[in-house]
Amino acid sequence: MYSEQSTIGRDILPRFRNMLKAIAPVCLILLVANLQAKEPVKSGKKPAAYIEPKMVHVDGGQFRMGDNRRTDEVEEMPEHIVNVSSFSIAKYEVTVAEFRKFMNSHTYKTDAEKDGLSWVWDGKSLILSKFGVTWECDVLGNKRVHQEDHPVMHVSRNDAMAYCAWLSKQTGKNYRLPTEAEWEYAAKGGPHQDTFQYSGGSNMDSLGWYAYNSGLVEHKGGLKKPNRLGIYDMSGNMWEWCSDWFGMYIAGEQTDPKGPATGEDGVLRGGAWRYFPIRTRCTARRQCLAGFNGCGIGFRIAASDPKK
C-alpha cells in the first residue's frame, strides 16, 4: 500500500531532476562571476622597493670655503680654497615616503627607536620626549598624517648613512651623504659661485623656511625658490647631515677634503625651520653627536658618480 503523499513524491522527483539539469549551467556561471568580482585585480607589478631621489649634477670647480668676516663664528674660519670634483646631489631633502621604503625593507632600528626618545618642539622650546618619538613623527612628536612628501626628521647621522648604504645596494649606485665641502659648494651654486649669504639669493623669506616665516614647523620640500642649480631648501627647513666628522678648518688649498679621519661629532648644514637667518647662511656649521636626532634634523644624499 502507498499513500497519496508517496504518489505525489514519485511524480515530483523526475520534474525536480530535470529542473536542476536546466539551471545548473546558469548557477555555475553566476558562481564563477561572483568569485571573480571578489578577487582583487592583479596588475602583475610589485610595489617598488625604493624611491630614487631626484638628483642634480654639479660640475666640479674651485671655491672659497668658510667665512673670515664673522669673527664670532670661529668654526667658519679660516676661509680657504677648495677644489671639488664633479658629483650629484639630491634636489630635495629625503622625504618620509623615501625613508619609509628603507624602514619597511628590513629590521633596522633608528637611534631614536633604540633610545626611545628624540628632541621635540612644545611650541616654545625643545623638550626631550621619551614616548616613542621616531622618524614617523612630526616636530611636536605626533605621528604624521598625510605628510609623506615632507622631509623626514628625528634621524641621526648613523641613520642617514644606513639609508644611503641601503639605497646604494638597491640601485647599484654609489649614494652617500655629501661631504661638507660638496654641500657648501652646491649651496653656493657650484661653479657659478654666487656671493649670496643664503643658497640662491639674499632674501631668506623667498628661499627657505626659518624662524620668521615657518610658523615654527617644517614644510614640504620645493615650496620656496631653488638656488641657481635647481636645488631646494639648502637654506632653512631642516639641518642636513654631512659625511664629515666635525673639525676646525685647515688653512691652505685642498682638494676634495673629507674632514678628520675619526671623531664623535658629525656636521650639520643649512639651518632649520626654527632658526634665525644667521644659522641658514651657506657657510654656517653646527656639530652634533653622530647618534643625535631631533625635530630639526634631516638629510639629503649625494653620489660620487654623476653619470649614474
Backbone as CSV, one residue per row, in Angstrom:
resi,resn,N_x,N_y,N_z,CA_x,CA_y,CA_z,C_x,C_y,C_z
1,MET,0.843,-1.192,0.000,0.000,0.000,0.000,0.871,1.232,0.000
2,TYR,0.328,2.295,-0.532,1.071,3.549,-0.522,0.106,4.692,-0.357
3,SER,0.573,5.717,0.163,-0.289,6.859,0.444,-0.300,7.812,-0.724
4,GLU,-1.173,8.797,-0.624,-1.264,9.823,-1.661,0.015,10.669,-1.693
5,GLN,0.628,10.866,-0.507,1.848,11.658,-0.422,2.986,10.986,-1.159
6,SER,3.128,9.639,-1.054,4.200,8.932,-1.749,4.011,8.990,-3.241
7,THR,2.766,8.993,-3.726,2.480,9.103,-5.162,2.904,10.468,-5.683
8,ILE,2.605,11.487,-4.914,2.985,12.853,-5.298,4.501,12.964,-5.362
9,GLY,5.210,12.317,-4.350,6.672,12.364,-4.321,7.260,11.757,-5.580
10,ARG,6.687,10.607,-6.036,7.219,9.960,-7.230,6.985,10.811,-8.466
11,ASP,5.921,11.585,-8.503,5.625,12.438,-9.658,6.537,13.673,-9.697
12,ILE,6.842,14.195,-8.526,7.621,15.441,-8.464,9.106,15.203,-8.703
13,LEU,9.637,14.079,-8.219,11.073,13.831,-8.273,11.654,13.930,-9.679
14,PRO,11.062,13.325,-10.684,11.632,13.472,-12.038,11.630,14.915,-12.526
15,ARG,10.557,15.627,-12.206,10.492,17.037,-12.627,11.591,17.860,-11.954
16,PHE,11.853,17.574,-10.674,12.873,18.316,-9.936,14.261,18.079,-10.533
17,ARG,14.515,16.782,-10.900,15.795,16.465,-11.502,15.987,17.193,-12.830
18,ASN,14.934,17.221,-13.614,15.015,17.926,-14.906,15.261,19.422,-14.728
19,MET,14.634,19.993,-13.691,14.822,21.422,-13.422,16.261,21.716,-13.017
20,LEU,16.852,20.838,-12.169,18.244,21.024,-11.750,19.190,20.973,-12.943
21,LYS,18.938,20.032,-13.858,19.774,19.932,-15.044,19.707,21.206,-15.884
22,ALA,18.567,21.815,-15.897,18.375,23.016,-16.725,19.064,24.244,-16.137
23,ILE,18.999,24.370,-14.808,19.533,25.602,-14.202,20.983,25.465,-13.746
24,ALA,21.536,24.250,-13.709,22.895,24.052,-13.216,23.932,24.896,-13.962
25,PRO,23.938,24.916,-15.296,24.938,25.740,-16.001,24.852,27.214,-15.646
26,VAL,23.616,27.717,-15.493,23.426,29.132,-15.158,23.987,29.424,-13.769
27,CYS,23.735,28.523,-12.811,24.237,28.711,-11.445,25.759,28.719,-11.424
28,LEU,26.363,27.825,-12.225,27.816,27.758,-12.268,28.417,29.056,-12.807
29,ILE,27.789,29.591,-13.858,28.270,30.854,-14.438,28.181,31.983,-13.431
30,LEU,27.063,32.049,-12.700,26.873,33.102,-11.706,27.867,32.972,-10.559
31,LEU,28.153,31.718,-10.134,29.089,31.496,-9.049,30.497,31.954,-9.430
32,VAL,30.935,31.587,-10.633,32.258,31.973,-11.103,32.366,33.487,-11.215
33,ALA,31.329,34.118,-11.742,31.332,35.573,-11.896,31.434,36.274,-10.549
34,ASN,30.741,35.726,-9.534,30.766,36.317,-8.204,32.156,36.199,-7.572
35,LEU,32.796,35.047,-7.761,34.144,34.855,-7.219,35.150,35.777,-7.892
36,GLN,35.012,35.939,-9.211,35.914,36.822,-9.941,35.764,38.269,-9.506
37,ALA,34.533,38.661,-9.182,34.281,40.042,-8.756,34.928,40.325,-7.413
38,LYS,34.980,39.284,-6.541,35.562,39.481,-5.221,37.080,39.402,-5.241
39,GLU,37.645,38.739,-6.247,39.103,38.581,-6.323,39.753,39.899,-6.720
40,PRO,40.747,40.366,-5.995,41.400,41.634,-6.338,42.070,41.567,-7.698
41,VAL,42.038,42.683,-8.386,42.663,42.752,-9.700,44.175,42.754,-9.529
42,LYS,44.859,41.875,-10.260,46.303,41.775,-10.182,46.933,42.448,-11.384
43,SER,47.735,43.452,-11.106,48.359,44.204,-12.197,49.617,43.531,-12.704
44,GLY,50.146,42.581,-11.908,51.380,41.925,-12.311,52.614,42.690,-11.887
45,LYS,52.456,43.849,-11.263,53.583,44.666,-10.825,53.673,44.687,-9.307
46,LYS,54.854,44.441,-8.796,55.082,44.532,-7.359,55.351,45.985,-6.974
47,PRO,54.974,46.366,-5.748,55.301,47.733,-5.303,56.805,47.968,-5.369
48,ALA,57.201,49.164,-5.766,58.627,49.480,-5.880,59.307,49.315,-4.528
49,ALA,60.508,48.741,-4.541,61.245,48.501,-3.297,61.867,49.765,-2.751
50,TYR,62.001,50.781,-3.592,62.625,52.028,-3.160,62.121,53.177,-4.025
51,ILE,62.330,54.383,-3.537,62.038,55.596,-4.308,63.369,56.300,-4.519
52,GLU,63.777,56.449,-5.743,65.074,57.062,-6.019,64.926,58.580,-6.068
53,PRO,65.631,59.288,-5.205,65.523,60.758,-5.186,65.976,61.391,-6.496
54,LYS,65.401,62.530,-6.807,65.821,63.286,-7.991,67.163,63.949,-7.699
55,MET,68.113,63.750,-8.614,69.468,64.242,-8.401,69.789,65.381,-9.366
56,VAL,70.705,66.242,-8.929,71.185,67.357,-9.745,72.689,67.187,-9.944
57,HIS,73.129,67.228,-11.199,74.566,67.125,-11.479,75.245,68.454,-11.149
58,VAL,76.395,68.374,-10.500,77.164,69.567,-10.137,78.562,69.429,-10.743
59,ASP,78.875,70.299,-11.693,80.221,70.286,-12.273,81.243,70.703,-11.230
60,GLY,82.382,70.041,-11.239,83.430,70.370,-10.296,84.018,71.754,-10.536
61,GLY,84.780,72.237,-9.564,85.391,73.558,-9.690,86.085,73.958,-8.409
62,GLN,86.463,75.202,-8.354,87.173,75.736,-7.194,86.328,76.808,-6.517
63,PHE,86.371,76.861,-5.179,85.629,77.905,-4.464,86.309,78.220,-3.144
64,ARG,85.865,79.305,-2.547,86.384,79.712,-1.241,85.415,79.212,-0.173
65,MET,85.874,78.317,0.660,85.049,77.689,1.696,85.268,78.395,3.023
66,GLY,84.179,78.599,3.766,84.273,79.273,5.055,84.058,80.770,4.938
67,ASP,84.248,81.486,6.047,83.976,82.915,6.073,84.823,83.574,7.164
68,ASN,85.680,84.493,6.761,86.512,85.221,7.731,85.819,86.444,8.306
69,ARG,84.693,86.817,7.729,84.031,88.059,8.133,83.317,87.929,9.464
70,ARG,82.861,86.725,9.808,82.118,86.543,11.049,83.077,86.051,12.128
71,THR,83.714,86.957,12.818,84.716,86.589,13.827,84.087,85.915,15.046
72,ASP,82.746,86.069,15.192,82.061,85.405,16.302,81.736,83.949,15.967
73,GLU,81.896,83.555,14.710,81.658,82.180,14.287,83.007,81.569,13.907
74,VAL,83.803,81.248,14.920,85.186,80.819,14.660,85.254,79.497,13.909
75,GLU,84.205,78.691,13.997,84.228,77.407,13.298,84.159,77.569,11.781
76,GLU,83.846,78.781,11.304,83.813,79.038,9.864,85.155,79.548,9.342
77,MET,86.125,79.662,10.202,87.430,80.219,9.844,88.513,79.134,9.931
78,PRO,89.583,79.290,9.128,89.823,80.360,8.149,89.153,80.040,6.806
79,GLU,88.822,81.080,6.088,88.349,80.894,4.717,89.510,80.337,3.893
80,HIS,89.240,79.341,3.058,90.321,78.687,2.334,89.840,78.185,0.974
81,ILE,90.755,77.938,0.072,90.424,77.491,-1.285,90.275,75.979,-1.316
82,VAL,89.193,75.532,-1.949,88.926,74.095,-2.069,88.582,73.763,-3.511
83,ASN,89.168,72.687,-4.012,88.836,72.147,-5.329,87.910,70.950,-5.146
84,VAL,86.792,70.969,-5.874,85.785,69.921,-5.731,85.599,69.200,-7.061
85,SER,85.614,67.880,-7.029,85.342,67.092,-8.229,83.846,67.076,-8.511
86,SER,83.463,66.770,-9.748,82.040,66.696,-10.120,81.329,65.622,-9.291
87,PHE,80.090,65.872,-8.979,79.278,64.933,-8.206,77.807,65.231,-8.463
88,SER,76.935,64.460,-7.845,75.491,64.718,-7.896,74.969,64.905,-6.481
89,ILE,73.942,65.711,-6.343,73.320,65.928,-5.033,71.810,65.986,-5.213
90,ALA,71.089,65.546,-4.196,69.634,65.464,-4.296,68.996,66.846,-4.416
91,LYS,67.965,66.907,-5.236,67.225,68.149,-5.451,66.460,68.563,-4.196
92,TYR,66.009,67.562,-3.431,65.225,67.811,-2.218,65.811,67.024,-1.049
93,GLU,65.415,67.399,0.150,65.754,66.619,1.334,64.999,65.288,1.291
94,VAL,65.568,64.250,1.871,64.938,62.934,1.874,63.587,63.006,2.587
95,THR,62.568,62.440,1.965,61.204,62.533,2.479,60.839,61.350,3.372
96,VAL,59.716,61.497,4.044,59.183,60.416,4.875,58.912,59.188,4.010
97,ALA,58.316,59.382,2.837,57.989,58.259,1.949,59.245,57.514,1.514
98,GLU,60.295,58.252,1.178,61.551,57.629,0.754,62.175,56.845,1.901
99,PHE,62.174,57.428,3.079,62.763,56.759,4.242,61.923,55.561,4.667
100,ARG,60.611,55.637,4.460,59.713,54.536,4.828,60.058,53.268,4.039
101,LYS,60.397,53.426,2.761,60.791,52.268,1.953,61.971,51.553,2.595
102,PHE,62.915,52.324,3.072,64.086,51.781,3.752,63.678,51.041,5.022
103,MET,62.855,51.684,5.839,62.474,51.090,7.113,61.603,49.847,6.941
104,ASN,60.835,49.787,5.855,59.977,48.623,5.601,60.745,47.448,5.011
105,SER,61.994,47.683,4.623,62.732,46.658,3.891,63.409,45.629,4.796
106,HIS,63.658,45.974,6.055,64.341,45.054,6.965,64.093,45.475,8.407
107,THR,64.908,44.984,9.298,64.648,45.185,10.729,65.518,46.290,11.331
108,TYR,66.042,47.185,10.517,66.877,48.274,11.034,66.085,49.129,12.024
109,LYS,66.728,49.510,13.106,66.131,50.422,14.075,66.937,51.712,14.115
110,THR,66.247,52.831,14.033,66.925,54.120,14.115,67.388,54.367,15.547
111,ASP,68.276,55.344,15.705,68.753,55.673,17.051,67.614,56.142,17.948
112,ALA,66.656,56.857,17.369,65.511,57.313,18.170,64.693,56.124,18.669
113,GLU,64.555,55.102,17.843,63.806,53.907,18.251,64.570,53.121,19.310
114,LYS,65.885,53.022,19.150,66.694,52.287,20.120,66.753,53.019,21.461
115,ASP,66.847,54.342,21.403,66.933,55.129,22.641,65.566,55.382,23.267
116,GLY,64.526,55.311,22.454,63.173,55.558,22.950,62.843,57.017,23.125
117,LEU,63.630,57.911,22.506,63.379,59.342,22.686,63.939,60.146,21.527
118,SER,63.469,61.378,21.414,64.004,62.344,20.461,63.599,63.733,20.930
119,TRP,64.354,64.733,20.484,64.015,66.114,20.828,62.818,66.580,20.015
120,VAL,61.827,67.138,20.690,60.623,67.635,20.023,60.366,69.086,20.444
121,TRP,59.449,69.726,19.755,59.116,71.126,19.979,57.784,71.205,20.714
122,ASP,57.740,72.000,21.783,56.482,72.127,22.528,55.766,73.439,22.246
123,GLY,56.241,74.156,21.205,55.637,75.435,20.855,56.446,76.621,21.328
124,LYS,57.308,76.378,22.312,58.139,77.460,22.860,59.621,77.078,22.897
125,SER,59.886,75.827,23.161,61.266,75.379,23.283,61.353,73.897,22.988
126,LEU,62.588,73.393,22.906,62.799,71.967,22.698,62.702,71.237,24.028
127,ILE,62.042,70.092,24.012,61.990,69.237,25.185,62.359,67.822,24.756
128,LEU,62.867,67.040,25.683,63.263,65.680,25.373,62.101,64.739,25.659
129,SER,61.626,64.067,24.616,60.477,63.185,24.782,60.937,61.740,24.939
130,LYS,60.258,60.982,25.793,60.584,59.567,25.973,59.383,58.690,25.643
131,PHE,58.562,59.169,24.720,57.311,58.470,24.439,57.222,57.955,23.007
132,GLY,58.263,57.267,22.589,58.218,56.607,21.298,58.271,57.526,20.098
133,VAL,58.915,58.676,20.220,59.054,59.579,19.082,60.081,58.999,18.111
134,THR,59.697,58.831,16.849,60.572,58.234,15.841,60.508,59.038,14.547
135,TRP,61.146,58.487,13.517,61.163,59.103,12.186,59.772,59.284,11.601
136,GLU,58.772,58.621,12.130,57.397,58.753,11.633,56.679,59.949,12.248
137,CYS,57.342,60.667,13.141,56.684,61.751,13.890,57.033,63.134,13.349
138,ASP,56.225,64.118,13.758,56.430,65.496,13.322,57.192,66.277,14.386
139,VAL,57.227,67.608,14.258,58.022,68.427,15.179,57.502,68.363,16.612
140,LEU,56.220,68.088,16.780,55.620,68.002,18.112,55.749,66.610,18.712
141,GLY,56.231,65.659,17.909,56.340,64.290,18.378,55.120,63.452,18.085
142,ASN,54.151,64.008,17.346,52.950,63.254,16.970,53.194,62.487,15.681
143,LYS,52.539,61.344,15.548,52.693,60.563,14.326,52.110,61.337,13.159
144,ARG,52.858,61.418,12.075,52.436,62.214,10.921,51.218,61.618,10.230
145,VAL,50.377,62.501,9.694,49.222,62.102,8.892,49.274,62.892,7.593
146,HIS,49.271,62.199,6.476,49.289,62.826,5.147,50.494,63.757,4.970
147,GLN,51.656,63.338,5.432,52.871,64.145,5.273,54.011,63.309,4.696
148,GLU,53.678,62.386,3.821,54.695,61.513,3.244,55.702,62.277,2.385
149,ASP,55.279,63.432,1.849,56.180,64.208,0.992,56.943,65.284,1.763
150,HIS,56.877,65.257,3.085,57.646,66.181,3.919,59.009,65.566,4.236
151,PRO,59.998,66.383,4.559,61.310,65.816,4.899,61.260,64.991,6.174
152,VAL,61.941,63.862,6.156,62.000,63.017,7.342,62.832,63.731,8.409
153,MET,62.502,63.517,9.672,63.226,64.114,10.791,63.404,63.071,11.879
154,HIS,64.002,63.471,12.993,64.313,62.543,14.080,65.233,61.431,13.588
155,VAL,66.165,61.783,12.698,67.121,60.804,12.193,68.549,61.268,12.506
156,SER,69.380,60.343,12.901,70.766,60.636,13.255,71.679,60.502,12.030
157,ARG,72.928,60.878,12.216,73.920,60.664,11.153,74.037,59.180,10.853
158,ASN,73.999,58.348,11.897,74.056,56.898,11.708,72.908,56.406,10.836
159,ASP,71.699,56.922,11.106,70.522,56.520,10.331,70.652,56.944,8.877
160,ALA,71.131,58.167,8.661,71.269,58.699,7.307,72.266,57.873,6.500
161,MET,73.360,57.482,7.132,74.371,56.694,6.441,73.854,55.280,6.153
162,ALA,73.064,54.737,7.065,72.467,53.413,6.832,71.500,53.460,5.654
163,TYR,70.733,54.545,5.547,69.817,54.711,4.409,70.598,54.763,3.104
164,CYS,71.689,55.517,3.083,72.498,55.641,1.868,73.070,54.287,1.450
165,ALA,73.553,53.512,2.422,74.110,52.188,2.121,73.034,51.276,1.546
166,TRP,71.842,51.335,2.117,70.721,50.511,1.620,70.322,50.917,0.211
167,LEU,70.179,52.230,-0.036,69.775,52.699,-1.356,70.833,52.347,-2.409
168,SER,72.091,52.408,-2.032,73.168,52.026,-2.949,73.039,50.561,-3.338
169,LYS,72.738,49.722,-2.367,72.579,48.292,-2.635,71.373,48.031,-3.527
170,GLN,70.293,48.771,-3.301,69.080,48.583,-4.099,69.281,48.995,-5.552
171,THR,70.028,50.061,-5.764,70.134,50.656,-7.100,71.427,50.326,-7.829
172,GLY,72.442,49.872,-7.089,73.738,49.642,-7.702,74.525,50.926,-7.920
173,LYS,74.053,52.017,-7.330,74.725,53.308,-7.450,75.410,53.662,-6.134
174,ASN,76.325,54.609,-6.207,77.118,54.950,-5.037,76.526,56.144,-4.294
175,TYR,75.402,55.936,-3.625,74.788,57.007,-2.853,75.447,57.123,-1.485
176,ARG,75.510,58.367,-0.993,76.171,58.640,0.288,75.741,60.019,0.757
177,LEU,76.189,60.412,1.932,75.997,61.785,2.376,77.020,62.668,1.661
178,PRO,76.676,63.923,1.387,77.660,64.818,0.773,78.754,65.167,1.776
179,THR,79.958,65.399,1.276,80.991,65.948,2.162,80.590,67.385,2.489
180,GLU,81.194,67.924,3.517,80.885,69.303,3.889,81.287,70.267,2.781
181,ALA,82.407,69.978,2.111,82.860,70.831,1.010,81.875,70.764,-0.162
182,GLU,81.391,69.571,-0.486,80.417,69.422,-1.568,79.129,70.160,-1.235
183,TRP,78.706,70.040,0.018,77.463,70.687,0.432,77.565,72.201,0.239
184,GLU,78.629,72.811,0.758,78.770,74.267,0.657,78.957,74.708,-0.797
185,TYR,79.704,73.927,-1.555,79.925,74.238,-2.970,78.592,74.252,-3.721
186,ALA,77.749,73.242,-3.490,76.438,73.180,-4.150,75.525,74.294,-3.667
187,ALA,75.570,74.601,-2.369,74.725,75.661,-1.819,75.056,77.013,-2.433
188,LYS,76.322,77.216,-2.777,76.750,78.487,-3.368,76.604,78.524,-4.888
189,GLY,76.008,77.484,-5.458,75.768,77.496,-6.901,76.797,76.746,-7.717
190,GLY,77.586,75.882,-7.080,78.569,75.104,-7.819,79.597,75.991,-8.497
191,PRO,79.896,75.734,-9.782,80.928,76.516,-10.477,80.567,77.993,-10.647
192,HIS,79.291,78.346,-10.470,78.874,79.750,-10.604,79.326,80.576,-9.399
193,GLN,79.397,79.931,-8.241,79.840,80.564,-7.003,79.201,81.934,-6.726
194,ASP,77.895,81.879,-6.499,77.176,83.089,-6.110,77.723,83.618,-4.776
195,THR,77.615,84.898,-4.584,78.138,85.519,-3.358,77.043,85.820,-2.340
196,PHE,75.862,85.250,-2.558,74.751,85.475,-1.640,75.036,84.839,-0.273
197,GLN,74.425,85.398,0.761,74.538,84.796,2.093,73.843,83.445,2.152
198,TYR,72.679,83.371,1.495,71.863,82.164,1.548,71.936,81.434,0.212
199,SER,71.494,80.212,0.195,71.573,79.418,-1.017,70.525,79.888,-2.031
200,GLY,70.981,80.670,-3.012,70.079,81.123,-4.068,69.757,82.595,-4.060
201,GLY,70.146,83.333,-3.023,69.813,84.749,-3.009,70.081,85.419,-1.675
202,SER,69.618,86.661,-1.570,69.831,87.455,-0.354,68.570,87.597,0.479
203,ASN,67.411,87.181,-0.074,66.143,87.308,0.628,65.719,85.946,1.169
204,MET,65.970,85.736,2.442,65.700,84.426,3.039,64.221,84.055,2.983
205,ASP,63.344,85.042,3.046,61.903,84.762,3.016,61.487,84.018,1.747
206,SER,62.136,84.307,0.643,61.759,83.677,-0.624,62.480,82.360,-0.872
207,LEU,63.489,82.063,-0.047,64.349,80.916,-0.322,64.121,79.712,0.574
208,GLY,63.648,79.953,1.786,63.519,78.818,2.692,62.707,79.137,3.930
209,TRP,62.498,78.100,4.741,61.694,78.220,5.955,62.605,78.386,7.168
210,TYR,62.355,79.441,7.941,63.158,79.729,9.123,62.255,80.358,10.175
211,ALA,62.826,80.848,11.260,62.042,81.269,12.424,60.961,82.294,12.113
212,TYR,61.204,83.205,11.158,60.277,84.312,10.913,59.149,83.992,9.931
213,ASN,59.253,82.888,9.193,58.192,82.623,8.210,57.661,81.191,8.225
214,SER,58.208,80.339,9.061,57.847,78.920,9.013,56.589,78.566,9.797
215,GLY,56.166,79.469,10.710,55.089,79.090,11.623,55.579,78.082,12.643
216,LEU,56.922,77.958,12.754,57.596,77.048,13.686,57.235,75.584,13.446
217,VAL,57.160,75.227,12.154,57.062,73.833,11.704,57.866,73.704,10.416
218,GLU,58.275,72.466,10.086,58.932,72.266,8.789,57.864,72.185,7.706
219,HIS,58.304,72.233,6.462,57.376,72.237,5.337,57.808,71.251,4.254
220,LYS,56.856,70.915,3.420,57.130,70.086,2.246,58.234,70.739,1.410
221,GLY,59.132,69.943,0.874,60.221,70.480,0.077,59.764,71.089,-1.235
222,GLY,60.515,72.080,-1.706,60.265,72.649,-3.022,59.242,73.763,-3.078
223,LEU,58.795,74.270,-1.939,57.791,75.339,-1.942,58.411,76.726,-2.091
224,LYS,59.683,76.838,-1.775,60.401,78.106,-1.932,61.253,78.061,-3.204
225,LYS,61.946,79.149,-3.482,62.752,79.227,-4.700,64.001,78.349,-4.595
226,PRO,64.393,77.714,-5.694,65.630,76.926,-5.670,66.842,77.833,-5.873
227,ASN,68.023,77.280,-5.670,69.214,78.051,-5.987,69.523,77.937,-7.482
228,ARG,70.640,78.451,-7.911,70.978,78.503,-9.332,71.027,77.110,-9.977
229,LEU,71.362,76.106,-9.186,71.475,74.747,-9.711,70.148,73.995,-9.708
230,GLY,69.104,74.623,-9.178,67.806,73.958,-9.109,67.639,73.088,-7.870
231,ILE,68.402,73.391,-6.823,68.337,72.639,-5.572,67.521,73.436,-4.556
232,TYR,66.617,72.754,-3.860,65.696,73.418,-2.931,66.098,73.233,-1.464
233,ASP,65.785,74.240,-0.677,65.850,74.175,0.794,67.244,73.901,1.351
234,MET,68.276,74.403,0.686,69.604,74.277,1.273,69.821,75.320,2.358
235,SER,69.010,76.344,2.376,68.967,77.293,3.494,67.611,77.145,4.173
236,GLY,67.611,76.714,5.423,66.366,76.578,6.163,65.685,75.239,5.986
237,ASN,64.546,75.102,6.610,63.679,73.923,6.652,64.243,72.840,7.567
238,MET,65.347,72.177,7.173,65.937,71.151,8.021,67.461,71.258,8.021
239,TRP,68.078,71.067,9.184,69.516,70.839,9.218,69.801,69.556,8.450
240,GLU,70.923,69.510,7.745,71.244,68.343,6.926,72.602,67.767,7.319
241,TRP,72.624,66.458,7.540,73.869,65.780,7.896,74.830,65.744,6.718
242,CYS,76.114,65.938,6.992,77.180,65.709,6.017,77.967,64.476,6.447
243,SER,78.845,63.995,5.581,79.582,62.766,5.885,80.789,63.014,6.791
244,ASP,81.261,64.261,6.884,82.471,64.565,7.650,82.272,64.415,9.161
245,TRP,83.343,64.037,9.835,83.424,64.269,11.265,83.766,65.738,11.452
246,PHE,83.249,66.347,12.515,83.481,67.769,12.713,84.933,68.035,13.101
247,GLY,85.474,69.112,12.527,86.820,69.555,12.879,86.999,70.995,12.444
248,MET,87.921,71.704,13.034,88.199,73.072,12.624,88.885,73.052,11.263
249,TYR,88.646,74.094,10.484,89.220,74.172,9.141,90.745,74.293,9.188
250,ILE,91.364,73.819,8.129,92.812,73.917,7.958,93.099,74.926,6.854
251,ALA,94.009,75.824,7.087,94.364,76.819,6.072,95.100,76.149,4.916
252,GLY,95.019,76.785,3.762,95.724,76.262,2.597,94.772,75.600,1.621
253,GLU,95.196,75.519,0.378,94.358,74.933,-0.675,94.224,73.426,-0.475
254,GLN,93.006,72.923,-0.714,92.713,71.496,-0.543,91.902,70.987,-1.728
255,THR,91.946,69.679,-1.943,91.160,69.039,-2.998,90.298,67.934,-2.397
256,ASP,89.002,68.046,-2.588,88.019,67.066,-2.099,88.265,66.667,-0.632
257,PRO,88.325,67.632,0.285,88.538,67.298,1.697,87.356,66.522,2.266
258,LYS,87.648,65.640,3.182,86.613,64.804,3.797,86.558,64.952,5.305
259,GLY,87.262,65.936,5.849,87.229,66.157,7.285,88.150,65.207,8.022
260,PRO,88.144,65.256,9.373,89.008,64.396,10.176,88.728,62.912,9.916
261,ALA,89.743,62.077,10.128,89.603,60.632,9.887,88.656,59.981,10.889
262,THR,88.618,60.496,12.110,87.749,59.952,13.155,87.114,61.089,13.943
263,GLY,86.144,60.736,14.758,85.509,61.747,15.592,84.263,61.222,16.267
264,GLU,83.632,62.061,17.041,82.365,61.735,17.695,81.231,62.600,17.175
265,ASP,81.556,63.829,16.788,80.548,64.776,16.320,80.508,64.824,14.796
266,GLY,79.297,64.710,14.258,79.104,64.909,12.837,78.865,66.381,12.542
267,VAL,78.671,66.698,11.263,78.469,68.084,10.822,77.056,68.259,10.274
268,LEU,76.405,69.341,10.689,75.087,69.710,10.167,75.204,71.020,9.408
269,ARG,74.460,71.138,8.315,74.495,72.348,7.487,73.078,72.808,7.137
270,GLY,72.951,74.127,6.873,71.733,74.666,6.282,70.735,75.329,7.196
271,GLY,70.844,75.099,8.498,69.844,75.688,9.387,68.515,74.953,9.328
272,ALA,67.526,75.448,10.052,66.238,74.754,10.111,65.103,75.739,10.355
273,TRP,63.905,75.200,10.400,62.662,75.967,10.447,62.540,76.881,11.660
274,ARG,63.238,76.629,12.746,63.091,77.441,13.964,64.302,78.329,14.241
275,TYR,65.232,78.404,13.280,66.465,79.164,13.498,66.435,80.525,12.818
276,PHE,67.242,81.453,13.362,67.371,82.788,12.787,68.250,82.736,11.539
277,PRO,68.180,83.766,10.686,68.921,83.765,9.419,70.419,83.501,9.539
278,ILE,71.030,83.908,10.656,72.467,83.699,10.808,72.835,82.218,10.688
279,ARG,71.899,81.337,11.065,72.158,79.897,11.020,71.806,79.262,9.675
280,THR,71.181,80.014,8.787,70.798,79.450,7.491,71.737,79.876,6.368
281,ARG,72.819,80.584,6.727,73.787,81.013,5.709,74.525,79.807,5.111
282,CYS,75.042,79.968,3.913,75.747,78.877,3.221,76.965,78.384,3.987
283,THR,77.582,79.247,4.772,78.815,78.878,5.472,78.596,78.417,6.915
284,ALA,77.365,78.548,7.420,77.084,78.208,8.820,77.257,76.713,9.063
285,ARG,77.852,76.379,10.213,78.107,74.992,10.580,77.579,74.711,11.982
286,ARG,77.286,73.441,12.232,76.885,73.010,13.566,77.415,71.598,13.780
287,GLN,77.866,71.309,14.977,78.341,69.969,15.288,77.373,69.262,16.220
288,CYS,77.183,67.958,15.990,76.283,67.149,16.816,76.802,65.725,16.885
289,LEU,76.563,65.054,17.993,76.921,63.655,18.115,76.281,62.855,16.983
290,ALA,76.996,61.864,16.490,76.520,61.080,15.340,75.202,60.368,15.622
291,GLY,74.920,60.105,16.892,73.676,59.423,17.242,72.554,60.354,17.627
292,PHE,72.803,61.673,17.534,71.796,62.660,17.935,70.695,62.752,16.894
293,ASN,69.477,62.970,17.357,68.344,63.165,16.442,67.379,64.159,17.056
294,GLY,66.611,64.815,16.213,65.662,65.792,16.715,64.724,66.263,15.622
295,CYS,63.822,67.151,15.995,62.769,67.589,15.081,63.238,68.621,14.061
296,GLY,64.516,68.992,14.118,65.023,69.934,13.124,66.101,69.342,12.250
297,ILE,66.312,68.018,12.341,67.425,67.385,11.648,66.950,66.368,10.627
298,GLY,67.400,66.548,9.384,67.136,65.607,8.309,68.398,65.413,7.496
299,PHE,68.262,65.127,6.194,69.441,64.987,5.345,69.035,64.935,3.872
300,ARG,70.018,65.169,3.003,69.867,64.914,1.584,71.060,64.079,1.146
301,ILE,70.934,63.398,0.025,72.000,62.487,-0.371,72.808,63.043,-1.524
302,ALA,73.962,62.420,-1.737,74.846,62.768,-2.855,75.293,61.473,-3.521
303,ALA,75.964,61.606,-4.656,76.505,60.442,-5.361,77.841,60.822,-5.994
304,SER,78.807,59.932,-5.880,80.133,60.206,-6.401,80.166,60.253,-7.920
305,ASP,79.390,59.372,-8.543,79.417,59.278,-9.988,78.231,60.015,-10.584
306,PRO,78.412,61.165,-11.163,77.282,61.941,-11.693,76.623,61.307,-12.908
307,LYS,77.248,60.317,-13.508,76.681,59.678,-14.705,75.642,58.630,-14.349
308,LYS,75.594,58.198,-13.092,74.649,57.145,-12.699,73.360,57.749,-12.208
